[in-house]
Amino acid sequence: MDISIIVPCYNEAENTDKLRRELFPILAELARESKVELLLVDDGSTDRTLEALASLLDTPELGGVEARILQHGTNRGLGAALRTGFGAARGNVIVTTDSDGTYRFTEIPTLLRYIDAGADIVTASPYHPQGGVEGVPAYRLVLSRGSSLLYRLTVDPRIHTYTALFRAYRRRVIDTIPFESDGFLAGTELLVKASLAGYRVVECPAVLHVRQYGASKAKIARTIRAHLGFQSQIVLGRLNVPSAADVRPSLGGEKWA
């Protein structure tokens, strides 16, 4: 496989039709030139998500895309769902995206173009000067904006958004950078460790849209505690980060922002 698309899902039955209408045509278009696989990770949903996902596998909109469902018997968290997806992915490039389409699926080819241009990680960035937010309540942005600001101060000021799930990774990043979090910290942990290890991080200015169906699964207090604990590890120099020599023979220049 050339490209693996990972979509974590937890109680997202209302959004499965959105995947069919908005994501599948994009993947079918990519499949005209590349091998593409879609990994739908059901993280122990208690609604009809699993059944709804299964009904999508035979839809003609998938074109030449190979689609699989991976399932957790119980809800284990976003980070655990990502590890399950990464472990099953066969692509040289791996894309992770929210199931609710808060970042437009039409931007996936843009992420891939940044990878083609030499990036190791491409992350959507609504807080980039050229990015934006539409319709998302201010209270929902406090955590991600505040967290990203702290990481800019302690990790790399050139990266404006550290919390987005909507990203593309080269395979070598996933193979060499471990992350421990089972929750919403996972994406930030992976990005921070990869950046500190010397991988090239590129921001893709993007617009974050309000969720149309269902409710956000983020537990605010729990996620804040996780970020604060991770921040303390960064400040105290206690992160388990691979050395540059372990990552690759030559880092070849600075990170892009």
Buried (B, 14 or more C-beta within 10 A) or exposed (E): BBBBBBBBBBBBBBBBEBBBEBBBBBBBBBBEEBBBBBBBBBBBBEEBBBEBBBEBEEEEBBBEBBBEBBBBEEBBBBBBBBBBBBEBBBBBBBBBBBBBBBBBBEBBEBBBEBBEEEBBBBBBBBBBEEBEBEEBEEEBBEBBBEBBBBBBEEBBEEBBBBBBBBBBBBBBBBEBBEBEBBBBBBBBBBBBBBBBBBBBBBBBBBBBBEBEBBEEBBEEEEBBEBBEEBBEEBEEEEEEBBEBEEBBEEBEEEBBE
